[in-house]
Amino acid sequence: MTDPTAELLRRITRDPHVMGGRPCIRGMRVTVGTVVGLLASGRTEDAVLAAYPYLERDDVRAALAYAAWRSEEMDLPLVRP
């Protein structure tokens, strides 16, 4: 059985030649930040899909999953000997 979140996260790509290396949806020039920002500002999932007709519903879910995953990261100080 595969992890559904892991499947969604495969839709997120990073390429230094696309949008400066920011996380994007399936290699397109639509960043995770754009999608999450639209949702955070009150746009519905359907409105995001209408604005970007080449996106799929799972792309929106992938952006949210990626943002949630990144928000759980911890910064650890480097310990120098």
PDB file of N, CA, C and O in Angstrom, chain B, residues numbered from 101:
ATOM      1  N   MET B 101       0.838  -1.173   0.000  1.00  0.00           N
ATOM      2  CA  MET B 101       0.000   0.000   0.000  1.00  0.00           C
ATOM      3  C   MET B 101       0.892   1.248   0.000  1.00  0.00           C
ATOM      4  O   MET B 101       1.862   1.320   0.753  1.00  0.00           O
ATOM      5  N   THR B 102       0.564   2.208  -0.832  1.00  0.00           N
ATOM      6  CA  THR B 102       1.381   3.410  -0.916  1.00  0.00           C
ATOM      7  C   THR B 102       0.788   4.505  -0.039  1.00  0.00           C
ATOM      8  O   THR B 102      -0.421   4.555   0.191  1.00  0.00           O
ATOM      9  N   ASP B 103       1.651   5.367   0.436  1.00  0.00           N
ATOM     10  CA  ASP B 103       1.255   6.504   1.257  1.00  0.00           C
ATOM     11  C   ASP B 103       0.663   7.574   0.340  1.00  0.00           C
ATOM     12  O   ASP B 103       1.351   8.034  -0.571  1.00  0.00           O
ATOM     13  N   PRO B 104      -0.593   7.984   0.552  1.00  0.00           N
ATOM     14  CA  PRO B 104      -1.203   8.975  -0.342  1.00  0.00           C
ATOM     15  C   PRO B 104      -0.476  10.315  -0.324  1.00  0.00           C
ATOM     16  O   PRO B 104      -0.422  11.004  -1.343  1.00  0.00           O
ATOM     17  N   THR B 105       0.082  10.688   0.823  1.00  0.00           N
ATOM     18  CA  THR B 105       0.816  11.956   0.884  1.00  0.00           C
ATOM     19  C   THR B 105       2.087  11.872   0.054  1.00  0.00           C
ATOM     20  O   THR B 105       2.440  12.822  -0.644  1.00  0.00           O
ATOM     21  N   ALA B 106       2.769  10.748   0.127  1.00  0.00           N
ATOM     22  CA  ALA B 106       3.986  10.571  -0.677  1.00  0.00           C
ATOM     23  C   ALA B 106       3.659  10.638  -2.162  1.00  0.00           C
ATOM     24  O   ALA B 106       4.416  11.211  -2.945  1.00  0.00           O
ATOM     25  N   GLU B 107       2.534  10.053  -2.545  1.00  0.00           N
ATOM     26  CA  GLU B 107       2.107  10.123  -3.951  1.00  0.00           C
ATOM     27  C   GLU B 107       1.873  11.575  -4.368  1.00  0.00           C
ATOM     28  O   GLU B 107       2.284  11.983  -5.454  1.00  0.00           O
ATOM     29  N   LEU B 108       1.216  12.350  -3.511  1.00  0.00           N
ATOM     30  CA  LEU B 108       0.971  13.765  -3.832  1.00  0.00           C
ATOM     31  C   LEU B 108       2.275  14.537  -3.937  1.00  0.00           C
ATOM     32  O   LEU B 108       2.440  15.363  -4.835  1.00  0.00           O
ATOM     33  N   LEU B 109       3.201  14.274  -3.024  1.00  0.00           N
ATOM     34  CA  LEU B 109       4.459  15.035  -3.009  1.00  0.00           C
ATOM     35  C   LEU B 109       5.304  14.784  -4.255  1.00  0.00           C
ATOM     36  O   LEU B 109       6.180  15.588  -4.573  1.00  0.00           O
ATOM     37  N   ARG B 110       5.058  13.697  -4.956  1.00  0.00           N
ATOM     38  CA  ARG B 110       5.791  13.445  -6.214  1.00  0.00           C
ATOM     39  C   ARG B 110       5.426  14.480  -7.282  1.00  0.00           C
ATOM     40  O   ARG B 110       6.155  14.647  -8.259  1.00  0.00           O
ATOM     41  N   ARG B 111       4.325  15.158  -7.101  1.00  0.00           N
ATOM     42  CA  ARG B 111       3.905  16.194  -8.049  1.00  0.00           C
ATOM     43  C   ARG B 111       4.707  17.494  -7.876  1.00  0.00           C
ATOM     44  O   ARG B 111       4.681  18.359  -8.752  1.00  0.00           O
ATOM     45  N   ILE B 112       5.404  17.626  -6.768  1.00  0.00           N
ATOM     46  CA  ILE B 112       6.177  18.845  -6.491  1.00  0.00           C
ATOM     47  C   ILE B 112       7.597  18.645  -6.996  1.00  0.00           C
ATOM     48  O   ILE B 112       8.269  17.676  -6.642  1.00  0.00           O
ATOM     49  N   THR B 113       8.042  19.577  -7.829  1.00  0.00           N
ATOM     50  CA  THR B 113       9.378  19.482  -8.424  1.00  0.00           C
ATOM     51  C   THR B 113      10.181  20.734  -8.092  1.00  0.00           C
ATOM     52  O   THR B 113       9.633  21.803  -7.824  1.00  0.00           O
ATOM     53  N   ARG B 114      11.494  20.562  -8.121  1.00  0.00           N
ATOM     54  CA  ARG B 114      12.409  21.705  -7.943  1.00  0.00           C
ATOM     55  C   ARG B 114      13.487  21.597  -9.008  1.00  0.00           C
ATOM     56  O   ARG B 114      14.168  20.580  -9.139  1.00  0.00           O
ATOM     57  N   ASP B 115      13.615  22.669  -9.756  1.00  0.00           N
ATOM     58  CA  ASP B 115      14.597  22.710 -10.837  1.00  0.00           C
ATOM     59  C   ASP B 115      15.192  24.110 -10.821  1.00  0.00           C
ATOM     60  O   ASP B 115      14.448  25.088 -10.902  1.00  0.00           O
ATOM     61  N   PRO B 116      16.509  24.233 -10.719  1.00  0.00           N
ATOM     62  CA  PRO B 116      17.110  25.561 -10.665  1.00  0.00           C
ATOM     63  C   PRO B 116      16.816  26.415 -11.898  1.00  0.00           C
ATOM     64  O   PRO B 116      16.970  27.635 -11.859  1.00  0.00           O
ATOM     65  N   HIS B 117      16.396  25.779 -12.989  1.00  0.00           N
ATOM     66  CA  HIS B 117      16.105  26.513 -14.221  1.00  0.00           C
ATOM     67  C   HIS B 117      14.633  26.889 -14.367  1.00  0.00           C
ATOM     68  O   HIS B 117      14.250  27.535 -15.342  1.00  0.00           O
ATOM     69  N   VAL B 118      13.815  26.488 -13.408  1.00  0.00           N
ATOM     70  CA  VAL B 118      12.385  26.803 -13.449  1.00  0.00           C
ATOM     71  C   VAL B 118      12.033  27.572 -12.179  1.00  0.00           C
ATOM     72  O   VAL B 118      12.135  27.042 -11.073  1.00  0.00           O
ATOM     73  N   MET B 119      11.622  28.812 -12.346  1.00  0.00           N
ATOM     74  CA  MET B 119      11.202  29.670 -11.242  1.00  0.00           C
ATOM     75  C   MET B 119      12.270  29.778 -10.151  1.00  0.00           C
ATOM     76  O   MET B 119      11.961  29.823  -8.960  1.00  0.00           O
ATOM     77  N   GLY B 120      13.519  29.819 -10.582  1.00  0.00           N
ATOM     78  CA  GLY B 120      14.626  30.010  -9.645  1.00  0.00           C
ATOM     79  C   GLY B 120      14.803  28.890  -8.643  1.00  0.00           C
ATOM     80  O   GLY B 120      15.411  29.089  -7.591  1.00  0.00           O
ATOM     81  N   GLY B 121      14.278  27.706  -8.955  1.00  0.00           N
ATOM     82  CA  GLY B 121      14.446  26.575  -8.063  1.00  0.00           C
ATOM     83  C   GLY B 121      13.370  26.453  -6.992  1.00  0.00           C
ATOM     84  O   GLY B 121      13.416  25.547  -6.160  1.00  0.00           O
ATOM     85  N   ARG B 122      12.406  27.364  -7.014  1.00  0.00           N
ATOM     86  CA  ARG B 122      11.327  27.260  -6.029  1.00  0.00           C
ATOM     87  C   ARG B 122      10.484  26.027  -6.333  1.00  0.00           C
ATOM     88  O   ARG B 122      10.404  25.597  -7.484  1.00  0.00           O
ATOM     89  N   PRO B 123       9.857  25.457  -5.311  1.00  0.00           N
ATOM     90  CA  PRO B 123       9.021  24.274  -5.536  1.00  0.00           C
ATOM     91  C   PRO B 123       7.850  24.597  -6.457  1.00  0.00           C
ATOM     92  O   PRO B 123       7.114  25.557  -6.228  1.00  0.00           O
ATOM     93  N   CYS B 124       7.686  23.789  -7.496  1.00  0.00           N
ATOM     94  CA  CYS B 124       6.652  24.005  -8.511  1.00  0.00           C
ATOM     95  C   CYS B 124       5.776  22.772  -8.651  1.00  0.00           C
ATOM     96  O   CYS B 124       6.100  21.690  -8.162  1.00  0.00           O
ATOM     97  N   ILE B 125       4.669  22.969  -9.329  1.00  0.00           N
ATOM     98  CA  ILE B 125       3.753  21.878  -9.602  1.00  0.00           C
ATOM     99  C   ILE B 125       4.155  21.202 -10.914  1.00  0.00           C
ATOM    100  O   ILE B 125       4.124  21.820 -11.978  1.00  0.00           O
ATOM    101  N   ARG B 126       4.527  19.940 -10.823  1.00  0.00           N
ATOM    102  CA  ARG B 126       4.857  19.101 -11.986  1.00  0.00           C
ATOM    103  C   ARG B 126       5.755  19.783 -13.016  1.00  0.00           C
ATOM    104  O   ARG B 126       5.543  19.626 -14.218  1.00  0.00           O
ATOM    105  N   GLY B 127       6.743  20.528 -12.565  1.00  0.00           N
ATOM    106  CA  GLY B 127       7.694  21.149 -13.478  1.00  0.00           C
ATOM    107  C   GLY B 127       7.176  22.358 -14.215  1.00  0.00           C
ATOM    108  O   GLY B 127       7.889  22.937 -15.035  1.00  0.00           O
ATOM    109  N   MET B 128       5.945  22.752 -13.938  1.00  0.00           N
ATOM    110  CA  MET B 128       5.370  23.927 -14.596  1.00  0.00           C
ATOM    111  C   MET B 128       5.804  25.186 -13.853  1.00  0.00           C
ATOM    112  O   MET B 128       6.389  25.118 -12.772  1.00  0.00           O
ATOM    113  N   ARG B 129       5.514  26.301 -14.437  1.00  0.00           N
ATOM    114  CA  ARG B 129       5.899  27.572 -13.847  1.00  0.00           C
ATOM    115  C   ARG B 129       4.805  28.094 -12.898  1.00  0.00           C
ATOM    116  O   ARG B 129       4.465  29.278 -12.903  1.00  0.00           O
ATOM    117  N   VAL B 130       4.277  27.188 -12.101  1.00  0.00           N
ATOM    118  CA  VAL B 130       3.319  27.534 -11.057  1.00  0.00           C
ATOM    119  C   VAL B 130       3.917  27.041  -9.751  1.00  0.00           C
ATOM    120  O   VAL B 130       4.117  25.840  -9.571  1.00  0.00           O
ATOM    121  N   THR B 131       4.204  27.964  -8.839  1.00  0.00           N
ATOM    122  CA  THR B 131       4.869  27.575  -7.606  1.00  0.00           C
ATOM    123  C   THR B 131       3.869  27.126  -6.550  1.00  0.00           C
ATOM    124  O   THR B 131       2.691  27.482  -6.577  1.00  0.00           O
ATOM    125  N   VAL B 132       4.382  26.337  -5.626  1.00  0.00           N
ATOM    126  CA  VAL B 132       3.588  25.932  -4.469  1.00  0.00           C
ATOM    127  C   VAL B 132       3.115  27.180  -3.734  1.00  0.00           C
ATOM    128  O   VAL B 132       1.966  27.248  -3.298  1.00  0.00           O
ATOM    129  N   GLY B 133       3.992  28.161  -3.595  1.00  0.00           N
ATOM    130  CA  GLY B 133       3.633  29.395  -2.897  1.00  0.00           C
ATOM    131  C   GLY B 133       2.477  30.128  -3.545  1.00  0.00           C
ATOM    132  O   GLY B 133       1.647  30.714  -2.848  1.00  0.00           O
ATOM    133  N   THR B 134       2.409  30.106  -4.870  1.00  0.00           N
ATOM    134  CA  THR B 134       1.297  30.744  -5.575  1.00  0.00           C
ATOM    135  C   THR B 134      -0.010  30.057  -5.229  1.00  0.00           C
ATOM    136  O   THR B 134      -0.995  30.718  -4.899  1.00  0.00           O
ATOM    137  N   VAL B 135      -0.026  28.747  -5.302  1.00  0.00           N
ATOM    138  CA  VAL B 135      -1.252  27.991  -5.041  1.00  0.00           C
ATOM    139  C   VAL B 135      -1.687  28.169  -3.576  1.00  0.00           C
ATOM    140  O   VAL B 135      -2.851  28.462  -3.301  1.00  0.00           O
ATOM    141  N   VAL B 136      -0.757  27.993  -2.656  1.00  0.00           N
ATOM    142  CA  VAL B 136      -1.093  28.118  -1.234  1.00  0.00           C
ATOM    143  C   VAL B 136      -1.505  29.548  -0.906  1.00  0.00           C
ATOM    144  O   VAL B 136      -2.426  29.770  -0.120  1.00  0.00           O
ATOM    145  N   GLY B 137      -0.825  30.508  -1.507  1.00  0.00           N
ATOM    146  CA  GLY B 137      -1.182  31.908  -1.277  1.00  0.00           C
ATOM    147  C   GLY B 137      -2.591  32.240  -1.742  1.00  0.00           C
ATOM    148  O   GLY B 137      -3.317  32.969  -1.066  1.00  0.00           O
ATOM    149  N   LEU B 138      -2.974  31.712  -2.884  1.00  0.00           N
ATOM    150  CA  LEU B 138      -4.337  31.931  -3.378  1.00  0.00           C
ATOM    151  C   LEU B 138      -5.368  31.330  -2.431  1.00  0.00           C
ATOM    152  O   LEU B 138      -6.389  31.952  -2.138  1.00  0.00           O
ATOM    153  N   LEU B 139      -5.100  30.129  -1.959  1.00  0.00           N
ATOM    154  CA  LEU B 139      -6.023  29.491  -1.011  1.00  0.00           C
ATOM    155  C   LEU B 139      -6.074  30.274   0.303  1.00  0.00           C
ATOM    156  O   LEU B 139      -7.145  30.458   0.880  1.00  0.00           O
ATOM    157  N   ALA B 140      -4.923  30.728   0.767  1.00  0.00           N
ATOM    158  CA  ALA B 140      -4.871  31.481   2.022  1.00  0.00           C
ATOM    159  C   ALA B 140      -5.601  32.807   1.926  1.00  0.00           C
ATOM    160  O   ALA B 140      -6.108  33.316   2.926  1.00  0.00           O
ATOM    161  N   SER B 141      -5.655  33.370   0.720  1.00  0.00           N
ATOM    162  CA  SER B 141      -6.336  34.660   0.555  1.00  0.00           C
ATOM    163  C   SER B 141      -7.842  34.501   0.362  1.00  0.00           C
ATOM    164  O   SER B 141      -8.560  35.480   0.159  1.00  0.00           O
ATOM    165  N   GLY B 142      -8.312  33.252   0.427  1.00  0.00           N
ATOM    166  CA  GLY B 142      -9.746  33.024   0.363  1.00  0.00           C
ATOM    167  C   GLY B 142     -10.267  32.436  -0.924  1.00  0.00           C
ATOM    168  O   GLY B 142     -11.463  32.169  -1.044  1.00  0.00           O
ATOM    169  N   ARG B 143      -9.380  32.226  -1.904  1.00  0.00           N
ATOM    170  CA  ARG B 143      -9.835  31.609  -3.143  1.00  0.00           C
ATOM    171  C   ARG B 143     -10.208  30.154  -2.880  1.00  0.00           C
ATOM    172  O   ARG B 143      -9.594  29.494  -2.042  1.00  0.00           O
ATOM    173  N   THR B 144     -11.177  29.673  -3.568  1.00  0.00           N
ATOM    174  CA  THR B 144     -11.546  28.261  -3.431  1.00  0.00           C
ATOM    175  C   THR B 144     -10.658  27.411  -4.337  1.00  0.00           C
ATOM    176  O   THR B 144      -9.992  27.917  -5.240  1.00  0.00           O
ATOM    177  N   GLU B 145     -10.669  26.123  -4.073  1.00  0.00           N
ATOM    178  CA  GLU B 145      -9.924  25.189  -4.926  1.00  0.00           C
ATOM    179  C   GLU B 145     -10.429  25.297  -6.363  1.00  0.00           C
ATOM    180  O   GLU B 145      -9.636  25.285  -7.304  1.00  0.00           O
ATOM    181  N   ASP B 146     -11.737  25.402  -6.530  1.00  0.00           N
ATOM    182  CA  ASP B 146     -12.303  25.522  -7.879  1.00  0.00           C
ATOM    183  C   ASP B 146     -11.845  26.807  -8.563  1.00  0.00           C
ATOM    184  O   ASP B 146     -11.599  26.807  -9.769  1.00  0.00           O
ATOM    185  N   ALA B 147     -11.727  27.902  -7.808  1.00  0.00           N
ATOM    186  CA  ALA B 147     -11.265  29.167  -8.383  1.00  0.00           C
ATOM    187  C   ALA B 147      -9.808  29.061  -8.826  1.00  0.00           C
ATOM    188  O   ALA B 147      -9.435  29.597  -9.869  1.00  0.00           O
ATOM    189  N   VAL B 148      -8.985  28.372  -8.037  1.00  0.00           N
ATOM    190  CA  VAL B 148      -7.575  28.172  -8.413  1.00  0.00           C
ATOM    191  C   VAL B 148      -7.499  27.345  -9.696  1.00  0.00           C
ATOM    192  O   VAL B 148      -6.722  27.655 -10.598  1.00  0.00           O
ATOM    193  N   LEU B 149      -8.303  26.304  -9.767  1.00  0.00           N
ATOM    194  CA  LEU B 149      -8.300  25.452 -10.960  1.00  0.00           C
ATOM    195  C   LEU B 149      -8.825  26.199 -12.185  1.00  0.00           C
ATOM    196  O   LEU B 149      -8.384  25.938 -13.304  1.00  0.00           O
ATOM    197  N   ALA B 150      -9.751  27.114 -11.986  1.00  0.00           N
ATOM    198  CA  ALA B 150     -10.255  27.914 -13.107  1.00  0.00           C
ATOM    199  C   ALA B 150      -9.185  28.896 -13.580  1.00  0.00           C
ATOM    200  O   ALA B 150      -9.059  29.144 -14.779  1.00  0.00           O
ATOM    201  N   ALA B 151      -8.422  29.450 -12.653  1.00  0.00           N
ATOM    202  CA  ALA B 151      -7.370  30.412 -13.005  1.00  0.00           C
ATOM    203  C   ALA B 151      -6.188  29.719 -13.685  1.00  0.00           C
ATOM    204  O   ALA B 151      -5.504  30.321 -14.513  1.00  0.00           O
ATOM    205  N   TYR B 152      -5.951  28.467 -13.339  1.00  0.00           N
ATOM    206  CA  TYR B 152      -4.851  27.683 -13.899  1.00  0.00           C
ATOM    207  C   TYR B 152      -5.432  26.370 -14.443  1.00  0.00           C
ATOM    208  O   TYR B 152      -5.296  25.326 -13.805  1.00  0.00           O
ATOM    209  N   PRO B 153      -6.070  26.415 -15.602  1.00  0.00           N
ATOM    210  CA  PRO B 153      -6.794  25.241 -16.110  1.00  0.00           C
ATOM    211  C   PRO B 153      -5.923  24.008 -16.386  1.00  0.00           C
ATOM    212  O   PRO B 153      -6.449  22.906 -16.541  1.00  0.00           O
ATOM    213  N   TYR B 154      -4.629  24.179 -16.448  1.00  0.00           N
ATOM    214  CA  TYR B 154      -3.735  23.048 -16.686  1.00  0.00           C
ATOM    215  C   TYR B 154      -3.373  22.337 -15.382  1.00  0.00           C
ATOM    216  O   TYR B 154      -2.706  21.303 -15.409  1.00  0.00           O
ATOM    217  N   LEU B 155      -3.807  22.883 -14.237  1.00  0.00           N
ATOM    218  CA  LEU B 155      -3.600  22.198 -12.960  1.00  0.00           C
ATOM    219  C   LEU B 155      -4.718  21.186 -12.740  1.00  0.00           C
ATOM    220  O   LEU B 155      -5.818  21.312 -13.278  1.00  0.00           O
ATOM    221  N   GLU B 156      -4.405  20.193 -11.941  1.00  0.00           N
ATOM    222  CA  GLU B 156      -5.378  19.174 -11.567  1.00  0.00           C
ATOM    223  C   GLU B 156      -5.676  19.311 -10.075  1.00  0.00           C
ATOM    224  O   GLU B 156      -4.888  19.887  -9.323  1.00  0.00           O
ATOM    225  N   ARG B 157      -6.806  18.782  -9.664  1.00  0.00           N
ATOM    226  CA  ARG B 157      -7.218  18.874  -8.258  1.00  0.00           C
ATOM    227  C   ARG B 157      -6.134  18.320  -7.328  1.00  0.00           C
ATOM    228  O   ARG B 157      -5.887  18.886  -6.264  1.00  0.00           O
ATOM    229  N   ASP B 158      -5.493  17.225  -7.719  1.00  0.00           N
ATOM    230  CA  ASP B 158      -4.417  16.670  -6.894  1.00  0.00           C
ATOM    231  C   ASP B 158      -3.201  17.592  -6.830  1.00  0.00           C
ATOM    232  O   ASP B 158      -2.423  17.505  -5.880  1.00  0.00           O
ATOM    233  N   ASP B 159      -3.017  18.470  -7.809  1.00  0.00           N
ATOM    234  CA  ASP B 159      -1.923  19.444  -7.748  1.00  0.00           C
ATOM    235  C   ASP B 159      -2.145  20.411  -6.588  1.00  0.00           C
ATOM    236  O   ASP B 159      -1.205  20.763  -5.876  1.00  0.00           O
ATOM    237  N   VAL B 160      -3.382  20.833  -6.404  1.00  0.00           N
ATOM    238  CA  VAL B 160      -3.705  21.742  -5.297  1.00  0.00           C
ATOM    239  C   VAL B 160      -3.470  21.022  -3.971  1.00  0.00           C
ATOM    240  O   VAL B 160      -2.895  21.595  -3.045  1.00  0.00           O
ATOM    241  N   ARG B 161      -3.905  19.788  -3.880  1.00  0.00           N
ATOM    242  CA  ARG B 161      -3.690  19.006  -2.659  1.00  0.00           C
ATOM    243  C   ARG B 161      -2.200  18.776  -2.419  1.00  0.00           C
ATOM    244  O   ARG B 161      -1.744  18.774  -1.276  1.00  0.00           O
ATOM    245  N   ALA B 162      -1.452  18.583  -3.489  1.00  0.00           N
ATOM    246  CA  ALA B 162      -0.002  18.396  -3.351  1.00  0.00           C
ATOM    247  C   ALA B 162       0.658  19.648  -2.807  1.00  0.00           C
ATOM    248  O   ALA B 162       1.551  19.559  -1.964  1.00  0.00           O
ATOM    249  N   ALA B 163       0.233  20.813  -3.277  1.00  0.00           N
ATOM    250  CA  ALA B 163       0.799  22.070  -2.778  1.00  0.00           C
ATOM    251  C   ALA B 163       0.531  22.214  -1.283  1.00  0.00           C
ATOM    252  O   ALA B 163       1.418  22.621  -0.532  1.00  0.00           O
ATOM    253  N   LEU B 164      -0.670  21.888  -0.851  1.00  0.00           N
ATOM    254  CA  LEU B 164      -0.995  21.965   0.574  1.00  0.00           C
ATOM    255  C   LEU B 164      -0.190  20.947   1.377  1.00  0.00           C
ATOM    256  O   LEU B 164       0.303  21.259   2.461  1.00  0.00           O
ATOM    257  N   ALA B 165      -0.057  19.741   0.854  1.00  0.00           N
ATOM    258  CA  ALA B 165       0.719  18.712   1.549  1.00  0.00           C
ATOM    259  C   ALA B 165       2.180  19.135   1.684  1.00  0.00           C
ATOM    260  O   ALA B 165       2.800  18.933   2.727  1.00  0.00           O
ATOM    261  N   TYR B 166       2.722  19.723   0.619  1.00  0.00           N
ATOM    262  CA  TYR B 166       4.116  20.175   0.651  1.00  0.00           C
ATOM    263  C   TYR B 166       4.289  21.297   1.676  1.00  0.00           C
ATOM    264  O   TYR B 166       5.251  21.293   2.445  1.00  0.00           O
ATOM    265  N   ALA B 167       3.364  22.252   1.686  1.00  0.00           N
ATOM    266  CA  ALA B 167       3.443  23.360   2.642  1.00  0.00           C
ATOM    267  C   ALA B 167       3.345  22.843   4.076  1.00  0.00           C
ATOM    268  O   ALA B 167       4.062  23.323   4.955  1.00  0.00           O
ATOM    269  N   ALA B 168       2.472  21.876   4.321  1.00  0.00           N
ATOM    270  CA  ALA B 168       2.333  21.301   5.658  1.00  0.00           C
ATOM    271  C   ALA B 168       3.611  20.574   6.062  1.00  0.00           C
ATOM    272  O   ALA B 168       4.070  20.698   7.198  1.00  0.00           O
ATOM    273  N   TRP B 169       4.180  19.819   5.134  1.00  0.00           N
ATOM    274  CA  TRP B 169       5.413  19.090   5.415  1.00  0.00           C
ATOM    275  C   TRP B 169       6.546  20.050   5.754  1.00  0.00           C
ATOM    276  O   TRP B 169       7.286  19.833   6.714  1.00  0.00           O
ATOM    277  N   ARG B 170       6.681  21.120   4.957  1.00  0.00           N
ATOM    278  CA  ARG B 170       7.757  22.086   5.198  1.00  0.00           C
ATOM    279  C   ARG B 170       7.570  22.838   6.508  1.00  0.00           C
ATOM    280  O   ARG B 170       8.551  23.224   7.143  1.00  0.00           O
ATOM    281  N   SER B 171       6.324  23.051   6.919  1.00  0.00           N
ATOM    282  CA  SER B 171       6.094  23.794   8.159  1.00  0.00           C
ATOM    283  C   SER B 171       6.514  22.991   9.382  1.00  0.00           C
ATOM    284  O   SER B 171       6.684  23.553  10.464  1.00  0.00           O
ATOM    285  N   GLU B 172       6.681  21.691   9.223  1.00  0.00           N
ATOM    286  CA  GLU B 172       7.095  20.835  10.338  1.00  0.00           C
ATOM    287  C   GLU B 172       8.611  20.718  10.458  1.00  0.00           C
ATOM    288  O   GLU B 172       9.104  20.104  11.405  1.00  0.00           O
ATOM    289  N   GLU B 173       9.350  21.288   9.530  1.00  0.00           N
ATOM    290  CA  GLU B 173      10.803  21.211   9.600  1.00  0.00           C
ATOM    291  C   GLU B 173      11.326  22.008  10.786  1.00  0.00           C
ATOM    292  O   GLU B 173      10.722  22.991  11.217  1.00  0.00           O
ATOM    293  N   MET B 174      12.450  21.564  11.292  1.00  0.00           N
ATOM    294  CA  MET B 174      13.089  22.271  12.402  1.00  0.00           C
ATOM    295  C   MET B 174      14.471  22.739  11.961  1.00  0.00           C
ATOM    296  O   MET B 174      15.201  22.012  11.287  1.00  0.00           O
ATOM    297  N   ASP B 175      14.814  23.943  12.346  1.00  0.00           N
ATOM    298  CA  ASP B 175      16.167  24.438  12.126  1.00  0.00           C
ATOM    299  C   ASP B 175      16.998  24.075  13.349  1.00  0.00           C
ATOM    300  O   ASP B 175      16.637  24.399  14.480  1.00  0.00           O
ATOM    301  N   LEU B 176      18.085  23.418  13.112  1.00  0.00           N
ATOM    302  CA  LEU B 176      18.985  23.051  14.201  1.00  0.00           C
ATOM    303  C   LEU B 176      20.275  23.845  14.076  1.00  0.00           C
ATOM    304  O   LEU B 176      20.817  23.999  12.981  1.00  0.00           O
ATOM    305  N   PRO B 177      20.761  24.347  15.198  1.00  0.00           N
ATOM    306  CA  PRO B 177      22.017  25.112  15.132  1.00  0.00           C
ATOM    307  C   PRO B 177      23.190  24.182  14.820  1.00  0.00           C
ATOM    308  O   PRO B 177      23.218  23.026  15.243  1.00  0.00           O
ATOM    309  N   LEU B 178      24.133  24.705  14.085  1.00  0.00           N
ATOM    310  CA  LEU B 178      25.352  23.952  13.821  1.00  0.00           C
ATOM    311  C   LEU B 178      26.242  24.051  15.056  1.00  0.00           C
ATOM    312  O   LEU B 178      26.448  25.132  15.607  1.00  0.00           O
ATOM    313  N   VAL B 179      26.749  22.931  15.465  1.00  0.00           N
ATOM    314  CA  VAL B 179      27.643  22.898  16.622  1.00  0.00           C
ATOM    315  C   VAL B 179      29.056  22.810  16.080  1.00  0.00           C
ATOM    316  O   VAL B 179      29.415  21.879  15.359  1.00  0.00           O
ATOM    317  N   ARG B 180      29.836  23.793  16.444  1.00  0.00           N
ATOM    318  CA  ARG B 180      31.231  23.793  15.980  1.00  0.00           C
ATOM    319  C   ARG B 180      32.137  23.250  17.076  1.00  0.00           C
ATOM    320  O   ARG B 180      32.017  23.619  18.245  1.00  0.00           O
ATOM    321  N   PRO B 181      33.036  22.375  16.678  1.00  0.00           N
ATOM    322  CA  PRO B 181      33.952  21.762  17.683  1.00  0.00           C
ATOM    323  C   PRO B 181      34.910  22.763  18.266  1.00  0.00           C
ATOM    324  O   PRO B 181      35.732  22.411  19.112  1.00  0.00           O
TER     325      PRO B 181
END
